[in-house]
Amino acid sequence: MIVELFIRAVEESGYCPSNYVLKDTTTQCAHDALTKAIPICGLFSEKMGYQRVANSHPMSIIDIPVEIKPQKYRDAFVPTINKKRKVMEGKVEMANEFLCTGMTGVNIKRRGQQIDYPSQIMPLQHRSHVFSISAASHYARLIRRDRADAVVHESFSYVDGPPNWLGEFLFRCSHATLEQCGFDTNVEKATRSNIPLLENAADEYMNRFKHPGNPATRLQRTVERTYPA
């Protein structure tokens, strides 16, 4: 229910232009996913072909993954700023305090999801970095993940704002360039005439070197139809 309300609120806000859409991805098949995990919803853009979401693995065309949990305690990080926007003394002395290492497996699993989604997206889309939204109850964090580490925004209420950081974030991302969103613009999708050449080359290679346990068999993912060539 919270997912439907979140999507409806974003749609009615007008922060995203018509060529962007927030979709529930829980019904999407995780066929051949790297870890068979997908976010609860995500922002898809027309330039990535969101009309094909039903026939493609969501992680190959998603712009911004969004994970929403109904309970605030399922936040993967410890708040370090109070309601008056002041840093709480003693809360940021050690990095592992911010990472909830002393808390339950729920928090660790949640943080693992925030690592997992960009890790799937970056190799599938040739991305240098990925933005994501992590929400727990009425609070959210913005995350920028690249191939080295992640920058995590302090928790904020996206219901009681101001400031409306979530709305501004969605507005800016939906108007950003491909490079700003982390896309490698040197990479282009294969043409229809190129795809058979790729498939034939992969099949020939696998037939020559195929044996149990050979990593070459993983080339099958390269020509999987649910992934972009």
N, C-alpha and C positions, 0 to 999 in steps of 0.2 A: 504493500500500500504506500509506503513512504517513497518508493521509487516512482510510482505513478504521480504522486503529488509533486515530487521534485521536478519531473519532466514537464508537467503541466505549468508549474510556476515559471520555469525557464522559457517555455513557449509563449506564455502570456506577458512576460516581462518586456519582450522586444529587444533584448540585448544582442541577440544573434540574428543576422540577416537571414533572408529566406533560403539562401543556398547552404545553410547549416541546419542540422537537425540533431536533436538528442534522442537516442533510441535505447530501448530496453534490450539488452543483449542476452538476458538469461535464457531466452528461448532458442538462441542460436546454437547450432551444433558445433561442438568443440572438436570436430573431426580433424585428426592429425595435428592437433595443437602441440606446441613444444612441450607444454606441461599440462595440457588439458584443463587450463584455468582461464576464465575470461571474466572481465569486470561485470558488475551488475548493470551498468549502462555506459554509454559513451557518446561523445560528440563526433558526428560524421560530417564531412564537407562534400559538396558537389564535385569539387576538383579531384577528390579521391574516389568518387563514384559510389556514393552511399546507396544509390538505387540497387546496387548489386549485393547489398549486405546479406540478403537471403541466400545467395548462391556462393558467397565467399566467406572465408574465415574472418570474423570481425577484426582480429588483430592485424590483418593485412591491409585494412583500409580505415581503421579508426584513427581519429586525430587526437582526441584527449580521452583517456579512460577515466571513468568515474566510479568510485566504490562508496557505497552508502550503507551504514549500519544504523539501526534504530536506537541503539543504546550508546550513551556517551562514554561508558567505561570501556568500550571496544576501540577507543582511539589507540593508535599504536605508539603514541608519544605522550610524555608528561608535560602538561601546561607549565610554562615558565613565566607567564605574565598574568597579573591579576585583572580584575574587572576595570580598574582605573588605569590600565595600560602601563603599569609599572613592573619592572623586573622584580620577581620575588627572590629575595636574598636566600642563598644557600641552595637554590634549585638548579643552578647551572654550573655547579662547581666541577662536576664530572659528566663527561659525555654520556656514559652509560645510564645515568639517572634520566636523561631525556629520552633514552631508548626503551624505557620500561623493562629493563632486564630483570628486575626483581618482582615483576608482576606475573600474571597468569599466562598460560599458553595462548589464550585468546589474543593478547596484545602482540605476541611474537608471530602468530599466524597472520594477523592483520598486516604487520610490517612486511612479512614475507610476500603478501599479495602486492604491496606497493613496489617491491623489488621485481616481482615476477612479470607484471604487465609490461613495463618498459623493456624488460629483457626479451620479451617476445616480439615487441613492436619494432625495436631498432634494427634487427637483422632482416625482418620481412619488408620493411619500408625504406631501408637505407637511411636511417635517421641518425643524426649526431646527438640529439637530445629529445626528450619527450616530456611534455607537461602533463600532469594528472591532478585530479581532485580527490581528496580523501575526506569523507564526511562521516561524522558520528553524531547521531541525533540532530540537533540544530546547529552544530558546530562543524567547521570545515577547515582543511589545510590545503594549500596549494603546494605542489611539489614539482621541482625541475630535476629530472634524472638524466645524466649523461653516462658515458661508458666508464667513468671513474668513480663518481659519487653522486650524491643527491643533496639538493638544497630544499629544506622543509620550512614552510611558512608557519608562523605562530598560529595557534588555534584561534578562530574568530567566529562569532555568531553571524550566520547568513540570514537569520530571521529578524533579529532585533536591531541590525545596523542602524545608523551609519557607523563607519563608512561601508559602502556597499562594495567590498572588495571582490566578492564572487561575481557580481554583475559586471564590474569593470574588467575583470580578468577575462570573462567570456567574450565581452565586446572587443577587447584588444586582440585576443587570439583569433577571433573570427575575421578580423580585418588585417591580420599580420601577413607578411610575405611567407613564402614557402621556406626560405632560408631561416627566417626568424622562428619558425615552428620546428626547425631542426631537420628539414628535408635536404638531402644531397641532390641538387638540381642537375648534376652531371649524369645522373641515372635516369633513364627513360624506360617506359614500358615497351616490351617487345611488340613488334608488329605481328599481324597474323601470319605473314610469310616467315618470320623469324622463329616462331614458336615450334613448328615441326622440325626445324633444324636443331633446336635445343633438345627436343624430345628424342630425336633419332641419335644424337650424339650421346645423350645420357644412357639410352638403352644399349647402345653399342659398347660403351665403357663398362656398364654393369654386367653384360653378357660375357665380356672378356675376363673380368676379374671377380666374378661372383662366387663366393663360397661362404659358409657359415661364419658369422662374426666379422666379415669384412666391412669396414666403414664405407666402402664404395656403395654398398646397398642403400645408404642414406641419401644417395643422389635421387632416389625416388621422390623425396620431398620437393626437389627442385622442379619436377614436372607435375606435381600434384595440381589438379585443376582448380582446387579451392584457393590456391595461392597465386598471386600475380607473377607473371614472367617479366 
